[in-house]
């Protein structure tokens, strides 16, 4: 079996794993058993699969995924330096000392010599802006990223009926979410073609947000809901509940009908000792 085929098989196992311990085992194999090139990463889609795990809910998983990505970037840069023509080359540990290399200069439409190519000044600038959002941390060819940027701008232009205020607002929203350093999965899925530009153009800012930001938004929403109930409903003190955090029984509680009328009421409990809060139905 070729190295690319082996790597594809391992990537498939990684994508199907759900338990952190299994994911970590596979990531360690990828980290320790493979010397990659840019072509190998593109063919196997290993870069995309591991890149997504940098936002995993499990910190050990996300930290290890970041280590793998960092190591692979170093290997790709080292491989390019071995061949002056820039073509990918397999590099063995003996060929070049394994020493830290300086990160490559940040890519942008300007550094890559990109022009929008639409013939309209406003649209060209928007294509270049989207290119800047997509190219961050990417090792994909210029032509591939430009094709995605042009396709995305075209989809937004058609959706908004021209270079309207809605069009400009949508382009700004796309750029902000694509450029977000905590949202590498969005960029990589668009560049790889896994997420179509047509679908991305129709997504809301909330749908594009990183998992980290979505989790923060959900937490704020839950807290606001909890606080609104606290402000509108009187709470009673009780020792019927034990706090899971401090094990005390000094609590306040209230009940509210948060679902349909035939469903049981939800009980909201606050520990007066440590402030821990929980709910149950």
C-alpha positions in Angstrom: 0.0 0.0 0.0 1.4 3.4 -0.9 2.1 6.0 1.7 -0.8 8.2 0.4 -3.2 5.3 0.7 -2.0 4.5 4.2 -2.4 8.1 5.3 -5.9 8.2 3.7 -6.9 5.1 5.7 -5.6 6.7 8.9 -7.4 9.9 8.2 -10.7 8.0 7.7 -10.2 6.3 11.1 -9.5 9.8 12.6 -12.7 11.2 11.1 -14.7 8.3 12.5 -13.3 8.4 16.0 -15.4 9.9 18.7 -13.6 9.2 22.0 -10.7 11.6 22.9 -8.4 8.7 23.8 -8.9 7.1 20.3 -8.4 10.5 18.6 -5.2 11.2 20.6 -3.8 7.7 19.7 -4.4 8.4 16.0 -2.9 11.9 16.2 0.2 10.5 17.8 0.6 8.1 14.9 0.2 10.9 12.4 2.7 13.0 14.4 5.4 10.3 14.8 5.1 8.0 11.8 4.7 10.3 8.8 7.0 12.8 7.1 4.7 14.8 4.9 4.8 17.0 1.8 2.3 19.5 0.6 1.2 17.2 -2.2 0.7 14.3 0.3 -1.4 16.4 2.6 -3.6 17.6 -0.2 -4.1 14.2 -1.7 -5.0 12.6 1.7 -6.9 15.6 3.1 -5.0 14.9 6.3 -4.3 18.6 6.8 -8.0 19.4 6.8 -9.0 16.6 9.1 -6.3 17.5 11.7 -6.9 21.2 11.3 -10.5 20.8 12.4 -9.5 19.1 15.6 -7.7 22.3 16.8 -11.1 23.4 17.9 -12.0 20.1 19.6 -13.8 20.4 23.0 -11.2 18.2 24.6 -8.1 20.3 25.4 -5.6 17.4 25.1 -7.0 16.7 21.6 -6.9 20.3 20.5 -3.4 20.8 21.9 -2.0 17.7 20.1 -3.8 18.7 16.9 -2.0 22.0 17.0 1.3 20.3 17.5 0.8 18.0 14.5 -0.2 21.0 12.3 2.9 22.9 13.5 5.2 20.0 12.8 3.7 19.4 9.3 4.1 23.1 8.4 7.8 22.8 9.3 8.1 19.7 7.2 6.4 21.3 4.2 8.6 24.4 4.4 11.7 22.2 4.8 10.8 20.1 1.8 10.3 23.3 -0.3 13.8 24.5 0.7 15.4 21.2 -0.4 14.2 21.7 -4.0 14.8 25.2 -5.4 12.0 24.9 -7.9 9.5 24.7 -5.0 8.2 21.3 -5.9 7.2 19.0 -3.1 9.8 16.5 -2.0 9.9 13.7 0.5 12.5 14.6 3.1 14.0 12.0 5.4 15.2 13.0 8.9 18.8 12.5 7.8 18.5 14.9 4.8 18.0 18.0 6.9 18.6 18.5 10.6 15.3 18.7 12.5 15.5 22.3 13.8 12.8 25.0 14.2 12.4 27.1 11.1 11.1 30.6 10.9 7.4 30.8 9.8 6.9 31.8 6.2 5.7 35.4 5.5 2.0 35.9 5.9 0.3 35.5 2.5 -2.2 38.0 1.1 -3.6 39.1 -2.3 -0.8 41.7 -2.5 2.0 39.2 -1.7 0.6 36.6 -4.1 0.1 39.2 -6.8 -3.7 38.7 -7.0 -6.1 40.8 -8.9 -9.9 40.4 -8.7 -10.4 39.8 -12.4 -14.0 40.9 -12.6 -13.4 44.2 -14.5 -15.3 46.1 -11.8 -13.2 48.0 -9.2 -15.5 47.4 -6.3 -15.9 43.7 -7.0 -12.2 43.3 -7.6 -11.4 44.7 -4.2 -14.0 42.4 -2.6 -12.4 39.3 -4.4 -9.0 40.4 -3.0 -10.5 40.8 0.5 -12.0 37.3 0.4 -8.7 36.0 -0.8 -7.0 37.6 2.2 -9.5 35.8 4.4 -9.0 32.4 2.8 -5.2 32.4 2.4 -4.3 32.8 6.1 -2.2 29.8 7.2 -3.0 28.0 3.9 -0.4 26.2 1.8 -2.9 25.7 -1.1 -1.9 27.0 -4.6 -2.7 30.6 -5.5 -5.0 29.4 -8.4 -7.1 27.2 -6.0 -7.6 30.0 -3.4 -8.3 32.6 -6.1 -10.9 30.3 -7.7 -12.7 30.0 -4.3 -12.5 33.8 -3.7 -13.9 34.6 -7.1 -16.7 32.0 -6.8 -17.7 33.3 -3.4 -17.8 36.9 -4.5 -19.9 35.9 -7.5 -22.3 33.9 -5.4 -22.8 36.9 -3.0 -23.1 39.3 -6.0 -25.9 37.2 -7.5 -27.6 36.7 -4.1 -27.6 40.5 -3.4 -28.5 41.7 -6.9 -25.3 43.7 -7.5 -22.9 45.7 -5.4 -25.6 46.9 -3.0 -25.2 47.8 0.7 -26.3 44.2 1.5 -23.5 42.9 -0.8 -20.9 45.0 0.9 -22.1 44.0 4.4 -22.1 40.3 3.4 -18.5 40.5 2.1 -17.4 42.2 5.3 -19.1 39.5 7.4 -17.5 36.7 5.3 -14.0 38.3 5.6 -14.3 38.7 9.4 -15.3 35.1 9.9 -12.8 33.7 7.4 -10.0 35.7 8.9 -10.8 34.7 12.5 -7.7 32.9 13.9 -9.9 30.7 16.0 -11.8 29.5 12.9 -9.3 27.5 10.8 -11.9 24.8 10.0 -14.1 27.3 8.1 -11.2 28.5 5.9 -9.9 25.0 5.2 -13.3 23.5 4.4 -13.8 26.3 1.8 -10.4 26.1 0.2 -10.6 22.3 0.0 -14.1 22.5 -1.6 -15.7 20.5 1.2 -17.9 23.6 1.9 -19.3 25.1 -1.4 -19.0 28.8 -1.9 -22.8 28.9 -2.7 -23.6 27.4 0.7 -21.1 29.7 2.5 -22.6 32.8 0.8 -26.0 31.8 2.2 -24.8 31.2 5.8 -25.4 33.7 8.6 -22.6 35.1 10.7 -23.7 32.8 13.6 -23.5 29.7 11.3 -20.0 30.7 10.2 -18.7 31.3 13.7 -16.1 29.1 15.3 -17.1 26.4 17.7 -15.4 28.4 20.5 -17.6 31.5 19.7 -20.7 29.4 19.4 -20.1 27.9 22.8 -19.5 31.3 24.3 -22.8 32.6 22.7 -24.7 29.6 24.1 -23.3 30.3 27.5 -24.3 33.9 27.4 -27.8 33.1 26.2 -28.3 30.5 29.0 -27.1 33.0 31.6 -29.3 35.8 30.3 -32.3 33.4 30.4 -31.4 32.3 33.9 -31.0 35.9 35.0 -34.3 37.0 33.4 -36.1 34.2 35.3 -34.4 35.2 38.5 -35.6 38.8 38.1 -39.2 37.9 37.4 -39.8 35.1 39.8 -39.5 34.9 43.5 -37.1 32.3 44.8 -37.5 30.1 47.9 -34.8 28.8 50.2 -34.5 25.1 50.9 -32.2 22.4 52.1 -33.7 19.8 49.9 -31.0 20.0 47.3 -27.2 19.3 47.7 -24.7 21.3 45.6 -22.5 19.1 43.6 -19.6 21.6 43.9 -19.4 22.4 47.6 -21.7 19.7 48.9 -23.7 22.2 51.0 -27.5 22.3 51.2 -28.0 26.0 51.4 -29.9 26.7 48.2 -32.6 28.9 46.6 -34.9 27.5 43.9 -37.7 28.6 41.6 -39.8 26.8 39.1 -40.9 27.9 35.6 -42.9 26.4 32.7 -40.2 26.5 30.0 -41.8 23.9 27.7 -45.3 23.0 26.7 -48.1 23.0 29.3 -48.3 19.2 29.4 -44.6 19.0 30.2 -43.2 19.1 33.8 -42.0 22.4 35.1 -38.2 23.2 35.2 -36.6 23.7 38.6 -33.8 26.2 38.7 -31.5 25.9 41.8 -28.8 28.3 43.0 -26.3 27.4 45.8 -26.1 30.3 48.2 -22.8 29.1 49.5 -20.7 28.9 46.3 -23.0 30.3 43.6 -23.2 27.1 41.6 -26.4 26.8 39.5 -28.2 23.9 37.9 -31.6 22.9 36.7 -33.8 19.8 36.2 -37.3 18.9 35.1 
